[in-house]
Amino acid sequence: HYFAKHLLQAGVDVEIIAPLDDGRPRTEYFEGIQYTLIEPCISSYLELPVGWLGVHWFARNLARYLKDKPFDILHSFDMTGLYYLDVPGRKPVIAHIFSDNYLCNPITVIKYLSLFGYKPHDIKKTKIALSPFAGLKTIAQYPAQYFFKTRPMHRYLAGCERVFLEDEYFREEVVRLFRLDPAKVRIIPVGVDVGYAHKQMEAAALTRAQLGFSKDDLILLTVNRLAADKGIDQIILALKTIRLSIPAARLLIVGKGYQEPELLSLIASSGLAEHVRLFQDVREEDLYAYYKISDLYLCAFSFSGSSISTLEAMAAGLPVVTTAQPWLIPAGRNGVFIPDNQPSTIARSVLVLAAQDLKAKGAASADIVKDHDWPQIARRAQGLYQKILSNS
């Protein structure tokens, strides 16, 4: 929404077409932007290992919706523009993908058919790069991923006019994996509304005392869905080690999701009930209050990829420990990038960072994140739109 909002302010007419949240297909307007909601509601599928099957359903309906609609460019996310490529006389298509769009969950036929119990959600903790040019042995091992994700993704990326990635970090892998022309790839990062962040920080009235914390506590914060691939269980385990060196360390978790019962059980069994607070259903306008009272932000994803909450934390002036976005931690200026989300790695990095000047590191975060301000990104995207149209 923020991307579209700033495109609109830059003079680009925008319509957002999205899957249903609930209810029936409809058109709504919010802050001057038209939202067209079409079938299906895929949110219930996305947490499953084969959640991308819902994306195919949506992509087919999107192609039907756009067939006779007047517009200039389809800026599609994930694989949603796939079937529009087949529409005669179609308009230019941008394929904007993130790491979890092109990487696959390593669930095999054997695991599907296994009589032994396993947690399907845990499959999402790891990702594999599956080539659309894989051999028969690999295809036999991962047939669903190959035929319904990797091969269609290759057709999508090969057939569109431009491929947008969030950072140079992914360019080499995507070009090599899908055998793309490097000139086809452009970088449009995920952003944050820095001005909005500052405004919300100024208005935030929440205090540490209201949460039972003191000014001397070291408050660690993570804001994410409570899902296996977000690594919140790893952060909780890391806190136990951190507290051996910093007894005043506390953890705030903001988010909700299917992993809530498991995480609450882990907090209790680890003896951390007095030191961890979980907040769900926090309104967007209240979110920055939690950033404001925190000292350090933690992101422990199980694979590299976009983390909007990390950008929000940086806009709020917090130093960061992250597994997700190494490009946001240049030369360790504002925190620590860690190669894995093992509790010992997280704990060690927090202890190293906590021994430094956190205010200075946070100021560096606020400076770095200026390059990810939505108005700036919207202007960059607008320039790329114009180039695509001039060449089409």
N, C-alpha and C positions, 0 to 999 in steps of 0.2 A: 504493500500500500504506500509506504513512504517513497519508494522509487517512482511509482506512478504519480504520486502527489507532486513531486518535484519536476517530473517530466511535464505535467500539466502546467505548472508555474513557468516552465521554460517555453511554453507555447505549443507543446505536443498534445494533440487530442488523443485521449487514452480511454480504452474500454478494457476492463479486466473480466475475463471469462474464466470461471473457476468451477470446480465440482461443488455439488450441493453440500451444505453443512447439515441441514435437516429440512424437512418440509418439501415443497414442490418447486420445480423450476420457476425462476422468477427474475425480475430485474429490479435492482435497488440502486439508490444513489447515496454516496457518503463522501462528504467534503468535495463535492463537485465531480466525483468520479463515478462512472456507470459500472456497476457490478452485474454481470449476467451469470446466473448460477444454473448450470445444466447437470443432468444426470451423468454418472451416478454420484452417490455420497461415498467417497473412497477412504475417508478417514478411518473407518473400521477395518480396512484392509491393510493400511500402511504399516502397522506394527507386525504383520505376519511376514514370514520369510519370502513369500511369493506375492507380496503386496503390490508389486508393479503390474500384476494382471489387471488391477483396477485402473491403472494409467492407460492401458490399451482401450478399455471400455470408454473412458473419458475422451481419449484422442479421436476415436471414431465419431463420437457425438460432436466433438469440436469441429471436425472436418465438415460434417453435415451442416452445422450452424453457420460456418464461414463461407460455404459454397457460393452463395449469391450475395454476400454482404460486401458493401463498399468499404475498403480500407487500403492502406498503403503497405504496411509491413506487419507480419506476424512475429512478435517477439515471444517465443514459446520457451517454457521451462520444462526440464526433464525431457521426456519423450512425447510431450503432448502434441507437437506439431507433425508427428509421423505420418498420419493418414491424410493430412491436408496436402502433403507433397504430391499426392495422386490426383488432386483436383485439377481439371483442365483450366488453363489460363490463370493459374494461381498467382498470388502475390509473393514477393520475397519472404523467405523464412529465416529467422535467426534461431539457432538451437543453443539455448543457454543452459549449460549443464554443470552440476557439482559432482564431487567425488562419489557420493552415495547414489548418484544417478547412473553412473557407468560401471562402478564396481559391483560385484555380486556377493550375495550371501553364500557361504560354502556349504550348502545343504545338499547332500547326495541322495540318489535314489534309495540307497541302503538305509539311510536315516529315515526317509519317508516311510519305508516299509518295515522298519525295525519294530519288533515286539517289545523292546525295552524302552521304558519311558525316558523322555528327555524334554527339556524346555524349548519349544520352538523359538521363543524370543531370544534365548541365549545364542542362537545361530547368528543373530545380528551383531554380536560383539566383534566379529571379525569380518573382513571383506577380502575378496580375491579379484585380481585383474584377469578376466577371462577373455581371451582373444576370439574375435569373430572368425579367425582363420585357424582355429584350433584343430587338432587331429581327432580321429575317431575315438580314441581312448578317452580323451578329455570330454568330448561331446557325450559319450555314453555315461560318464560320471556325473555330468551336470546338464542333462538334456533340457530341463525347464529353463534354466538361466540362459542357455545357449540359444534356444529357438524363440524365446519370448522376451529376452532382454538384450543380450549381446548382439545377435544378428540384426534385430530391428534397430538397435541403436546405431550400428554401422550404416545401415541404409539411410537412417535419419541424418546422421552427420555428413555422409557423403553427398546427400541430395540437397541439403540446405545451402543457402548463400553464405552464411557466416556461422562460426561456432564461437560462442562467448564462454570464457572460463573466468574463475574468480581471481586467479593469480598465475604468474609465470611458473610457479611451483609445479603446476599440473600439465603444462604445455607438452613437455617432452613425452610424458607417459601417454597422454591422449593421442598425440600425433603418431607415436610408434604403435600403440595398441590397435588403432583403427585405420592406420596407414593413410592419414590425411595430408593434404597439402598444408604445410605450416603457414603459408600466407593466408589461409582461410580463417585462422584462429586470431581472435582479439581478446583483450583482457578488460572485463568489467567487474570490479570487485563488489563484494557485499558491502553495504554501507550502514551508516547510523546517522540519525538526525542530530548533529552536535548542538545546534541551537535549542532544539527541544530538550535535549539532555540537560543543558545548563539551566533552562527555565524550570524544569522539574526538580533539579537539585536545590535551587533557591527556594522553591515552595515546600520542599519536604520538611515535615515537622516531627517525624518519628525519631525517638531517642533510644539510646542503648538501655537506659534505665527502664523504659517501658517493656523491653524484652528480657529484663533481668540480667543484663550485662553491665559491666563497669567500663570506665574510660581507660582502664589499664589492660583490659582484655585484648587479645589479638583475635580479631574477628575475620574468619575466612568465609567467603561467600561463593556459592555456585547457583546459577539460575538455569534450569533446564528441565525438559521432560524427564520424568522418572522412568527411564528406559534403560535396558541392559547396555546398549552401545554408548550411553552417556557417561558411564564410569563413576556414577555417584557412590556406588558401593565401595569402589576403590578409594574414593576420597574419605569415606567414613573410616575405613580401615587405616588409612594414612594418619588420620587425626589421632588415633590411639598412640601411634609412634611419636607424632609431633608433641603430644602433651607430656611425654617423658622428659623432653628438653624445655618445653614452654608450657607449663601447667595452666597458664591463663588463655591458652588457645581455645577458641570456640568456633562452631560451624553453623552457618545459616544456609539452609536449602530452600530455594523458592522454585516451586514447580509441582506438577501432578502427573500421574501416569500409572500404568499397570504394575510397576515395581514397588509401589508404596508399601504394601504389606511386608514384602521381603526386606525393604530398607528399614522399616520400623523395628522389625525383629532383629536385624543386624545391630541397630543402634542399642537396643536393650541388651542383647547378649554380649556386646562389647563393653558394657558398663559406661556408655556415653550419654545416657538419657538426660543428664543434667547439663550436658555441654553441646548438644545439638538441638536446633530448632528447625522444624519443617513447616513452611507456610505454603498453602495451596490457594488457588483462586484469587491471587493477588491481581488487582486491576492494573492495567498498563500505566495509568496516571499515578499509581502509588509505587510502582516498581523502583524508581530511582531513590526512594527513601531508604531502601535496603542497601543500595550501592553506597549511599552517603554515609551510613554508619559503619561500613566495613573497612578493613585495612588491606585486604588482599583478595584477588579473584582467582578461582580455580576452575579450569576446564580440563576434564580427564577423558575425552572421547577416546574410543578404541581405534579410531583411524582419523587421518587428517581430513579436514573439511570445514565448511562454513560454521561459524558460531557467532550469531548476532549478539548474544548476551556478552561475549568477550569484548566486542566492539562497544557495547553499552557501558561495560565496566571501565574501559579505557576512556570513554567520553566523560565518565564520572571521576576520572583521575585516580584510578586504582592500578597498582602494579599487578602483573599477571603471571601465573604459572599455567602453561597450556601444552596439551599434546596436539591440538587441532590446527593451529595456524602459525607455522614458524615465521612466515613473512611479517607477522605483527610484532615480532620480538627481534628487531634488527640488532645484532651484536649484543644482545642482552641488555639493551638500554633501559628497558622498562619491565624486565622480568626474566623468566626462565622458560625456554622451550625444552620439553622433555620428550624423548623418543618413544616412551611407552607409558602406560597408565598403571603400572604396578604400584601398590601402596608404598613400598620402600623408596621408589623413585620419586613419587609425589612428596613424601615426607622429607626426603633429603633436600629437594629443591625448595620447599617452603622454608626449611631451617636456614638454608643459604641465603634466601631472599630476605627473611625476617631479620637477619643480622646486618642488613644494609639500610640505607636511608630510604624508607618506604615512601616518604613524601616526594623525594626527588625522583624516584622511579615512577611514581604516579603522575608527576608532572610530565615526564617523558612520554607516558602513555597518552596523555591529553594532547601532546604535540604530534605524536605519530598518527593518531586517529583522524587528524584534520584531513589527511589524504583520502579518508574514507567517508567524508561528509556527503550525504545524499545529493545536495545541490550540485556539487562538483561532479559526482558520478553521472547525474542526469544530463549535465551539459556534455560530458564525454560521449554518452550513449546517443544523444541527439546528433552530434557530429558524425558518428558512425552510421546512423540511420540515413543521413543526407548523402553520404558516400555510397551506400548500398543502392539508394534510389537513383542516383546519378549514373550508376553502372548497370542498372537493370533495364 
